[in-house]
Every structure is written in structure tokens, then in C-alpha cells.
């Protein structure tokens, strides 16, 4: 822990239960629920609430374990914006769509609702599915795979899905998909060292309108700024790049960050706390077991439009293990809360607190 930094990462909860490495964590956008997925082929959900003692601390408790029926590792999970549907992407090449049998909106935590059931299985990828994600409207779902493709599905009523496009722009394994926070723009990152951006042409189909090159190795993770005018990417080349939207369909690399000694597997850009010129907090993690939290700020300089300040850092977040995923809580009452998933089979919840 670095004493000279203004903040530190305080461990709030240590959630065990998975039998093998945990690949990803995802916060429910509307309910106090956290989900995790694992090489043990299951998804676990946890609810959280304020402790009874009146302090700021949160109590997390295991709600359900979904034995997904996937025949291999569940690599990725994503909540729909409604918070009622969960998508799972698996190494068995399929995408599962999960809903609660009985969702009671009056139940804040969803703890008393029925079992999760797989309402649809989306088939199409030839090999391992690496990432899934819903658009901000919830009307589109994207998935990507080791088969070098990105699929875009339209979400229809009654758990029906229609394939809107199979995008074959990457020359290698596609590691990650990420939707813009308000527009229907999709980004994908690949083992081919590039990022692709896609939009829907009303008269045609989905197409790639831009390729972002600059990383010197695999691009593992993507995260949009909360306002959507920047995109962050992390790579095997030990850098994080931030790309600025300079025209409607043009993006430019404007900032490069380091801070890690091994591959940076996951990044997450949250709203953070602070002044209005602050673009939020960017959390980064990976193979070196470190979590770094950066404050990203816009400057008045045309040449260097962004500056970054390291707010907090912790080493050995999951002991000697790789950290595979980091994610900020999207709920406005918890802008300082983040979760991580590690090769040690644990999910950990952290709060960023003043040093």
C-alpha cells in the first residue's frame, strides 16, 4: 500500500464459494446484487445492504448459485440494463440468457425471487465465447469469440433473439466487447492488437467504421468514460491508452498510462468522486495482482487534453494470483465501491477511502 497516495483500497468483503478461478464480476444496475462467473461453470449472486450498526460498511451475503449447464468455463457475464436478465458467455461457444422465474419488483434485493432459468441459448460461435455485453437501451446484445467474430443480436420480447450481424473484422481471437454508454456504438478488442468500432447503417448492416491501432500486443479490455467521449483500452504491452472522440466517427489516442508489470487484463471507468472537470476514476488490474485507481481530468491543452493522477494502489490484491476482472459499482450511492475476481477463486469488494 502506498502511504503517499491520497486514497487507499479498503477490503470490504471477501466472497468465497467458487471452486475454480473467477473470470468476471458484474454489478446489477438496478438492484443491490453482484454476480460472478467461474471456470467451475457456475454463476454466483450476492446481495448487499448497509450494516445494522449505522456505519458506512456493507454486508454481503450469498443469494444463489446458478449451475449454468454450460459444458465449459463461464468466461463472461453481463446484466441487461433492466437488471432482470443476465447473459453468460462460455468456452463451450454458447451464450446463455437467464431470467428469474418470479421477479418481485417490490423486493429490493431480489432475495426471495425464484430460481434462475435459462430462457434462451444463443448458438453460432465456433469456439470459445470470451465476452458478452448489452447496449445501454437493452435492445442489443453483443458477443465475441476466439473464432475472430463479433455477433450482434437484437433482443426481442419473450426471450427471442435475432442475429443482426456477424462481424469478421479481426484477424485473431476477440477478447472483449463494450457498448458506448448512450449511443449504439460497439467496440471490440483483440489478440490482433487492434480495437474496432462498429455502428449500424440504417440502409445496410452493422459495419466497422474505425480501427484503433497503437497497442503493440493483445488488447484485453475496454471501458468507455461515463460521459462517452473517451474510450480506455488495456493491453499485454503493459499500457492503458485513452482514446478521445475528435469527430463523430474519429477517435485519437491522447493519453498513455503504465503502472503494471504484467498484462493488464481488466479496466473499469467509473464516475468517481470530485470536481466537475474530473472525468471519473479508472481502475486497472491484471497479471501482477495490483489494482491501480486513476483520476482522469480534462485539461485546457489541445496537445495533451487529459491528465491522470494515481489516487490509490494495492499490491497482491488476490495474494499471488492474477486478477481477471475489476468493476465499479454503477449505483450512484456507491461511486467508491469496486469488485475484483481472481485466479484464487475469490470475489473481493473494495472501497476507495481517504488515506
C-alpha positions as CSV (number, residue, x, y, z in Angstrom):
1,X,0.0,0.0,0.0
2,X,1.4,3.4,-0.9
3,X,1.2,5.9,2.0
4,X,2.0,8.9,-0.2
5,X,-1.2,8.5,-2.2
6,X,-4.4,10.4,-1.3
7,X,-6.6,7.3,-1.1
8,X,-6.3,3.6,-0.3
9,X,-8.3,0.5,-1.1
10,X,-10.1,-1.0,1.9
11,X,-11.3,-4.6,1.7
12,X,-15.0,-4.6,2.4
13,X,-15.8,-8.2,1.7
14,X,-14.1,-11.5,0.7
15,X,-16.5,-13.8,-1.1
16,X,-15.6,-17.4,-1.4
17,X,-17.7,-20.2,-3.0
18,X,-16.3,-20.8,-6.5
19,X,-14.3,-24.0,-6.9
20,X,-12.0,-22.6,-9.6
21,X,-10.7,-19.3,-10.9
22,X,-13.3,-16.4,-11.1
23,X,-13.2,-14.7,-14.5
24,X,-15.6,-11.8,-14.2
25,X,-17.7,-9.8,-11.8
26,X,-20.8,-7.7,-12.8
27,X,-22.9,-5.4,-10.6
28,X,-26.6,-5.4,-11.2
29,X,-27.5,-1.8,-12.5
30,X,-30.9,-1.6,-10.6
31,X,-30.7,-3.9,-7.6
32,X,-28.1,-4.4,-4.8
33,X,-26.8,-7.6,-6.4
34,X,-23.3,-8.6,-7.6
35,X,-22.7,-11.6,-9.9
36,X,-19.6,-13.6,-10.6
37,X,-18.7,-16.3,-13.1
38,X,-16.1,-19.0,-13.0
39,X,-14.2,-21.9,-14.6
40,X,-16.3,-24.1,-12.3
41,X,-19.2,-23.4,-14.8
42,X,-21.3,-21.6,-12.3
43,X,-22.6,-18.1,-11.6
44,X,-23.0,-16.9,-8.1
45,X,-25.0,-13.9,-7.0
46,X,-24.6,-11.8,-3.8
47,X,-26.8,-9.2,-2.3
48,X,-25.5,-6.3,-0.2
49,X,-27.0,-3.9,2.3
50,X,-25.9,-1.4,4.8
51,X,-24.8,-2.9,8.1
52,X,-27.2,-2.5,11.0
53,X,-24.7,-0.6,13.2
54,X,-25.2,2.6,11.3
55,X,-21.7,2.7,9.8
56,X,-20.9,3.1,6.1
57,X,-20.0,-0.6,5.9
58,X,-21.9,-3.0,3.7
59,X,-22.8,-6.6,4.4
60,X,-22.7,-9.0,1.5
61,X,-24.5,-12.4,1.5
62,X,-24.7,-15.2,-1.0
63,X,-28.1,-15.4,-2.6
64,X,-27.9,-18.0,-5.3
65,X,-25.7,-20.3,-7.3
66,X,-26.7,-20.9,-10.9
67,X,-25.3,-24.3,-12.2
68,X,-25.4,-22.9,-15.7
69,X,-25.3,-26.2,-17.7
70,X,-22.5,-24.7,-19.8
71,X,-20.1,-27.6,-20.5
72,X,-17.0,-25.5,-20.1
73,X,-15.8,-22.4,-18.3
74,X,-18.2,-19.4,-17.9
75,X,-15.9,-16.7,-19.1
76,X,-18.2,-13.6,-19.1
77,X,-21.4,-12.3,-17.6
78,X,-23.4,-9.1,-18.3
79,X,-26.7,-7.7,-16.9
80,X,-29.3,-6.2,-19.1
81,X,-30.0,-2.5,-18.1
82,X,-33.3,-3.6,-16.6
83,X,-31.4,-5.7,-14.1
84,X,-33.8,-8.6,-14.7
85,X,-31.8,-10.6,-17.3
86,X,-28.3,-12.0,-17.1
87,X,-26.2,-13.2,-20.1
88,X,-23.4,-15.7,-19.8
89,X,-20.6,-16.3,-22.4
90,X,-18.9,-19.7,-22.2
91,X,-15.9,-21.5,-23.5
92,X,-18.4,-24.1,-24.9
93,X,-19.1,-21.4,-27.5
94,X,-22.7,-20.6,-26.4
95,X,-24.3,-17.6,-24.8
96,X,-27.0,-18.3,-22.1
97,X,-29.8,-15.9,-21.3
98,X,-31.1,-16.1,-17.7
99,X,-34.2,-14.8,-16.1
100,X,-35.7,-15.2,-12.6
101,X,-38.8,-17.4,-12.6
102,X,-40.6,-14.9,-10.3
103,X,-39.2,-11.4,-10.1
104,X,-40.9,-9.3,-7.5
105,X,-40.1,-5.6,-8.1
106,X,-41.2,-4.8,-4.6
107,X,-38.3,-6.9,-3.3
108,X,-35.3,-4.6,-3.3
109,X,-32.7,-7.3,-3.1
110,X,-34.5,-9.9,-5.2
111,X,-33.5,-12.4,-2.5
112,X,-37.0,-14.0,-2.3
113,X,-37.4,-14.4,-6.0
114,X,-37.5,-17.8,-7.7
115,X,-34.7,-19.8,-9.3
116,X,-32.8,-18.5,-12.3
117,X,-33.6,-20.4,-15.5
118,X,-32.0,-20.4,-19.0
119,X,-34.7,-18.9,-21.2
120,X,-32.6,-18.9,-24.4
121,X,-29.3,-20.4,-25.6
122,X,-27.7,-18.5,-28.4
123,X,-25.6,-20.6,-30.7
124,X,-23.4,-19.5,-33.5
125,X,-19.8,-19.1,-32.3
126,X,-17.5,-21.8,-33.5
127,X,-15.2,-21.7,-30.4
128,X,-14.8,-20.1,-27.0
129,X,-17.0,-17.1,-26.3
130,X,-14.9,-14.5,-24.5
131,X,-17.2,-11.6,-23.7
132,X,-20.8,-10.5,-23.8
133,X,-22.5,-7.1,-23.3
134,X,-25.8,-5.4,-23.5
135,X,-26.3,-2.0,-25.2
136,X,-27.5,0.9,-23.0
137,X,-31.0,0.6,-24.3
138,X,-31.1,-3.2,-23.6
139,X,-32.3,-3.8,-27.2
140,X,-29.0,-5.3,-28.4
141,X,-26.6,-7.9,-27.2
142,X,-23.0,-8.4,-28.4
143,X,-20.8,-11.4,-28.1
144,X,-17.2,-12.2,-29.3
145,X,-15.1,-15.3,-29.6
146,X,-11.8,-16.9,-30.3
147,X,-13.3,-17.7,-33.7
148,X,-12.4,-14.0,-34.6
149,X,-16.0,-12.9,-34.9
150,X,-18.3,-10.4,-33.1
151,X,-22.0,-11.2,-33.2
152,X,-24.8,-8.6,-32.6
153,X,-28.2,-9.8,-31.6
154,X,-31.5,-7.9,-31.4
155,X,-33.3,-8.5,-28.1
156,X,-37.0,-9.2,-28.8
157,X,-39.9,-9.9,-26.5
158,X,-40.3,-13.3,-24.8
159,X,-36.6,-14.1,-24.7
160,X,-36.4,-14.1,-28.5
161,X,-33.2,-13.0,-30.2
162,X,-32.4,-12.2,-33.9
163,X,-28.9,-12.1,-35.2
164,X,-28.3,-8.6,-36.8
165,X,-24.8,-9.2,-37.9
166,X,-21.7,-11.4,-37.8
167,X,-18.7,-9.1,-37.9
168,X,-15.4,-10.6,-39.2
169,X,-13.1,-7.6,-39.0
170,X,-10.5,-9.0,-36.6
171,X,-7.7,-11.4,-37.7
172,X,-7.3,-13.1,-34.3
173,X,-9.2,-14.0,-31.1
174,X,-11.6,-11.3,-30.0
175,X,-11.1,-10.7,-26.2
176,X,-13.7,-8.1,-25.3
177,X,-16.8,-6.2,-26.4
178,X,-18.1,-2.9,-24.9
179,X,-21.1,-0.8,-25.8
180,X,-21.0,3.0,-25.7
181,X,-22.9,4.3,-22.5
182,X,-25.6,6.1,-24.5
183,X,-25.2,5.5,-28.3
184,X,-25.4,2.3,-30.3
185,X,-21.6,2.2,-30.9
186,X,-19.9,-1.1,-30.2
187,X,-16.1,-1.5,-29.5
188,X,-14.2,-4.8,-29.7
189,X,-10.6,-5.6,-28.7
190,X,-8.4,-8.4,-30.0
191,X,-5.3,-10.6,-29.9
192,X,-4.5,-8.8,-33.3
193,X,-3.5,-5.7,-31.2
194,X,-6.4,-3.6,-32.5
195,X,-9.7,-2.1,-31.4
196,X,-12.6,-2.0,-33.9
197,X,-15.6,0.4,-33.6
198,X,-18.9,-0.5,-35.2
199,X,-22.2,1.2,-36.0
200,X,-25.4,0.2,-37.7
201,X,-26.0,1.6,-41.2
202,X,-29.8,2.0,-41.4
203,X,-29.8,1.1,-45.1
204,X,-27.3,-1.7,-44.7
205,X,-26.0,-3.7,-41.8
206,X,-23.6,-3.3,-38.9
207,X,-20.1,-2.3,-40.1
208,X,-16.7,-1.3,-38.8
209,X,-16.2,2.4,-39.2
210,X,-12.9,2.7,-37.4
211,X,-9.8,0.7,-36.4
212,X,-7.8,2.0,-33.5
213,X,-4.1,0.9,-33.7
214,X,-1.4,1.8,-31.2
215,X,-1.1,-1.1,-28.8
216,X,1.9,-3.3,-29.5
217,X,0.3,-6.5,-28.2
218,X,-3.1,-8.1,-27.3
219,X,-5.8,-5.7,-26.2
220,X,-7.5,-7.3,-23.3
221,X,-10.1,-4.9,-22.0
222,X,-12.2,-1.8,-22.9
223,X,-14.1,0.7,-20.9
224,X,-15.9,3.9,-22.0
225,X,-15.8,7.0,-19.9
226,X,-19.2,7.6,-18.2
227,X,-19.9,10.5,-20.5
228,X,-18.9,8.5,-23.6
229,X,-16.4,11.0,-25.1
230,X,-13.4,8.7,-24.3
231,X,-12.6,5.0,-24.6
232,X,-9.9,3.3,-22.5
233,X,-8.1,0.2,-23.5
234,X,-5.6,-2.1,-21.8
235,X,-3.0,-4.4,-23.2
236,X,-0.4,-7.1,-23.0
237,X,2.1,-4.3,-23.8
238,X,1.6,-3.1,-20.2
239,X,-0.1,0.2,-21.2
240,X,-3.5,1.7,-20.9
241,X,-4.5,4.0,-23.7
242,X,-7.3,6.6,-23.7
243,X,-8.8,7.5,-27.0
244,X,-10.7,10.8,-27.5
245,X,-13.6,11.3,-29.8
246,X,-12.4,14.2,-32.0
247,X,-15.1,13.9,-34.7
248,X,-18.3,11.9,-34.9
249,X,-16.6,8.9,-36.3
250,X,-12.9,9.7,-35.5
251,X,-11.0,8.7,-32.3
252,X,-7.5,9.6,-31.4
253,X,-5.1,8.3,-28.7
254,X,-4.5,11.1,-26.3
255,X,-3.1,9.5,-23.1
256,X,-0.9,6.5,-22.2
257,X,-0.7,5.1,-18.7
258,X,1.5,2.4,-17.2
259,X,1.7,1.2,-13.6
260,X,1.7,-2.6,-14.2
261,X,4.5,-5.1,-14.6
262,X,2.4,-7.8,-16.3
263,X,-0.6,-8.0,-18.7
264,X,-3.4,-5.6,-17.8
265,X,-6.4,-7.9,-18.1
266,X,-9.3,-5.6,-16.9
267,X,-10.1,-1.9,-16.6
268,X,-13.3,-0.1,-15.5
269,X,-14.1,3.6,-15.7
270,X,-16.5,4.8,-13.0
271,X,-18.0,8.2,-12.1
272,X,-15.7,8.5,-9.1
273,X,-15.9,11.5,-6.7
274,X,-14.7,15.0,-7.1
275,X,-14.9,18.2,-9.2
276,X,-16.9,18.6,-12.4
277,X,-13.8,18.6,-14.7
278,X,-13.0,15.2,-13.3
279,X,-14.0,12.6,-15.9
280,X,-14.2,9.8,-13.3
281,X,-12.0,7.1,-11.8
282,X,-10.3,4.4,-13.9
283,X,-9.5,1.2,-12.1
284,X,-6.9,-1.1,-13.7
285,X,-5.7,-4.7,-12.8
286,X,-4.1,-7.8,-14.2
287,X,-1.4,-10.4,-14.0
288,X,0.7,-8.6,-11.4
289,X,-2.1,-8.7,-8.8
290,X,-2.1,-4.9,-8.5
291,X,-5.2,-2.6,-8.5
292,X,-4.5,1.0,-9.5
293,X,-7.1,3.7,-9.3
294,X,-6.5,6.8,-11.5
295,X,-8.4,10.1,-11.5
296,X,-8.8,11.3,-15.1
297,X,-9.2,15.0,-15.7
298,X,-9.6,17.2,-18.8
299,X,-7.0,19.9,-19.2
300,X,-7.1,23.1,-21.3
301,X,-4.3,22.0,-23.5
302,X,-5.1,20.9,-27.1
303,X,-1.9,18.9,-27.3
304,X,-2.5,17.0,-24.0
305,X,-6.2,17.1,-23.4
306,X,-6.1,14.7,-20.5
307,X,-4.2,14.3,-17.3
308,X,-4.1,11.3,-14.9
309,X,-3.3,11.2,-11.2
310,X,-2.8,7.9,-9.3
311,X,-5.2,8.0,-6.4
312,X,-4.8,4.6,-4.8
313,X,-2.9,1.4,-5.3
314,X,-2.8,-2.0,-3.7
315,X,-0.4,-4.9,-4.5
316,X,-1.3,-8.6,-4.0
317,X,-5.0,-7.9,-4.2
318,X,-5.6,-11.6,-4.6
319,X,-2.4,-12.7,-2.8
320,X,0.0,-14.1,-5.5
321,X,-2.8,-14.7,-8.0
322,X,-3.8,-12.9,-11.3
323,X,-6.7,-10.5,-11.0
324,X,-9.0,-11.2,-14.0
325,X,-11.7,-8.6,-13.6
326,X,-12.4,-5.2,-11.9
327,X,-15.7,-3.4,-12.0
328,X,-17.0,-0.2,-10.4
329,X,-20.5,-0.4,-8.8
330,X,-22.8,1.6,-11.1
331,X,-25.2,2.7,-8.3
332,X,-24.9,6.4,-7.6
333,X,-24.9,5.9,-3.8
334,X,-21.7,3.8,-4.1
335,X,-19.3,5.5,-6.5
336,X,-16.3,4.5,-4.4
337,X,-17.1,0.7,-4.5
338,X,-15.4,-1.8,-6.8
339,X,-15.3,-5.6,-7.1
340,X,-12.5,-7.8,-8.4
341,X,-12.3,-11.5,-9.4
342,X,-9.1,-13.6,-9.1
343,X,-7.4,-16.9,-10.0
344,X,-7.7,-17.7,-6.3
345,X,-11.5,-18.4,-6.8
346,X,-12.4,-15.3,-4.7
347,X,-14.5,-12.3,-5.4
348,X,-13.4,-9.2,-3.4
349,X,-15.2,-6.0,-2.8
350,X,-13.2,-2.8,-2.1
351,X,-13.9,0.7,-1.1
352,X,-11.7,3.7,-2.0
353,X,-11.2,5.7,1.1
354,X,-9.0,8.7,2.1
355,X,-5.6,7.7,3.3
